[in-house]
Amino acid sequence: MSVLRFTLVLLFAVMTYAQTTPPAGGVRITMERRGTGMDLSVQQYKLILEGDGSVLFEGKSLVRGIAIHKYWIKPTTVRQLGDKFEAIGYFDFQKNLGSCEDAAAVVTSVTTAGKSNEVTDWGCGTNPALNQLEDEIDRVSNSKVWIKGRTRLSLHWPRN
């Protein structure tokens, strides 16, 4: 039982450290896709992208990788993504976008160059530029590996 406790304490420490330390490389981008009380059929997960290229994926519901996974992408990719937030005026957005609170929500936050903002997008399509950026976060982080699972090469067909 002590190994389980140690693992849980270590996991909690890593998650706390990831959320409280200043962003490495000057940029931290987070995105969390959430369901609501009305619709829990949405894939739920959280991504944290750091300026040093580290990515933390936390699968919560209806994804293949229900756990915490850490992997790496190019640091320049994360910085370029941070620049796109600046380009669409993200730091001037209101905290809540949209009024359909029964829809799934996407919560994004960005910290870069001493500025930060967190926005909850209620899935009403009120800001197409932000919706495209949310999809871009999924694309550059390659989160589909943990959402849909890895592609398998089956040499013995059919397989049950």
N, C-alpha and C positions, 0 to 999 in steps of 0.2 A: 504494500500500500504506500510505502514511503516513496517509491519511484513515481507513482502516479501523482502524489502531492508535489514532488519536485518538478515534474513536467508541467503541472498546472501553474505553479508559481513562476517557473521560467517563462512560460507562454504569456502569463499576465505581465511580467516584467518587460518582455519584448514589445508587447502591444502598447504598454504605457510609455516606454521609451520612444517608440515610433510616433506617438501622438504628441509628446511634449518637447522633444528636442528640436532645435532650429533646423530648417531644411538643409540638407546637404546639397552643395552645388547652387544654393540660393533659390531653389524652386521646390515647392511641395504642392502636388495636385491630388485631391481626393475626390472620389465619386462613389456614391452609394445608391444603388437601385433598391427601392423599398416597395413592398406591397402596402395595401391599406386594409382597414377593417372590412371594406366592401369587396375587395378583390385581392385574394391571397394567391392567385394563380400566376403571379409574376415571379420571374427569376430574381432572387434577392442575393446581392453580394456587395462587397465593398472593395475598392481599389485605392491604394496609396502609391503614388509615383513620386520618387525623390529625384532631386537634381543629379545625384551620382549614378542614376540609372537603375536603382533598386526598385522593384515593384512588389508590393504585398497584396495578395488576393485573399480575401476572406469570404468563402462560400457559405451562405446562410440557408437558402431554401431553393429547391427546384433547380439546382445545378449539379453537375457531376462531381465537382471537387468541393464537397462540403468539408472544409477544413481551412487552415491557413497555409498558403503557399508563398514562398519567396523566390523570386527569380530576377533576372537582369535584362535591361534593354539598353540601347545607346544613350548616354547622358545628353548628347546633343538633341535627341528626339524629345526628351522631357523639356529641355529649355525651349525648343521650338514650339512645343505645345503651350508652354507658359506664355510665350509671345502672342499666340493666337488668342488667348484669353484677354490680353491687353488690347489686341486689335479690335475685338468686338465690344469693347467698353464694359467688360465684366465687372470691374471694380465700382462702376456706377449703378449696377443693377440693384433692385430692391431685394430684400431678404426672401420674399415669397413671390413667385411668378405664377399666374394662373389662378383660377378660382374653382376648379373642379377637384375638390379635396377627396372625392371618392375614387379618383384615378390613382394609378401608381405614381410615386414620386421619385425624382432623381435629385439627390442632394450633392452639389459640387462645392468644393472650396479650393482656393488657390492662395498660396503665400509666395510672393516673389518681390525682391527689391524693397523690403520693408512694408509692402502693402499686402492686405489680405481681404478676402470677402468670402462669404458662404451664401449660396443661393439654393432654395428649394424650388424645383420646377415640377409643378403638379400635372404635367403631361397633357396640357391643353393646347400645345403647339403655339403658345403665345410668343415665343422667341425662336424662330427657325435657326438662327446662327448658333444659339446655345444648344439646341437639339443636335445640330451637326457636330458641334464640339464634343458633346457627350458620346456620340458614336465614334468620333475620332479617338477619344480616350480608350474606348474598347478596342479599336483597331490597332493602335500603336502599342498597347500593352499586351496584345495577343491574348486577351482574357477568354476568348472562345475555347482555348484549350481546357480551361477549368469549368466553363459553362456547359459546353456540349460534349466534352470528352475528346480524347485523342483519336485520330483516325487509325483504324486497325487494318492491317493487311491480312486477310484470311487466306491461307493456302489450302485449307481443307473445307471445301464448301459442299453441302450446307452445314452450318454449325449452329447448334442449339444454345 
